[in-house]
Amino acid sequence: MSQDDKLIDLSAERAKRVHDLNEKRLNEVRQAFEQAMPLGKAKKKPKKKPKKR
């Protein structure tokens, strides 16, 4: 048969599709998280004066 080159490994295609869906979902969650809590520049905390005793 000459159809051997046209065979598709369905399990590999399904794994690839599932991976793409998970990657898409991960990117959506990452973008939503960045909108809610922007990473921006790291702010330095001012040093507090020690309490007097």
Secondary structure, DSSP 8 states (H G I E B T S, - for coil): --GGGG---HHHHHHHHHHHHHHHHHHHHHHHHHHHS---S------------
